[in-house]
């Protein structure tokens, strides 16, 4: 059985915006995060926060480009059976 994946594109303007990203992660959505407009310190704070949510969901964060990150949730065979 195929599983459809939702991808959400987010461009946070401040640290508080990352809470919205975590809500998407909790709903098993792939989150594409563009941090190009933020300074290094703010970007790192956001990544640290989001990393916790991704870790809990047993996923990973990939870096396909400069200041661009995507969350990827990993599905085990048991989890795939539930889908």
C-alpha positions, 0 to 999 in steps of 0.5 A: 500500500502506498503512503502519500506524504505531505510536504510543508514549506516554511521560512521562519522569520524568528525563533518563535516560528519554529513551534509551527514546524514542530506541530507539522512534524508531530502530524508526520509531515515532511517540513522543508525549512528555509533559514536563508534570511536568519543569522547563524545564531538564530538558525542554530536555535531553530535547528536545535529545537526542531531536532528534538521533535525529529529525534522523538519521531525517530526521523532525521534532518537532511541538508539539501542546500545552503541554509535549507533543511528537510525533516524526514520521518523514518518508517519501520516495517511495523510502522508501515503496516499501520499506515 
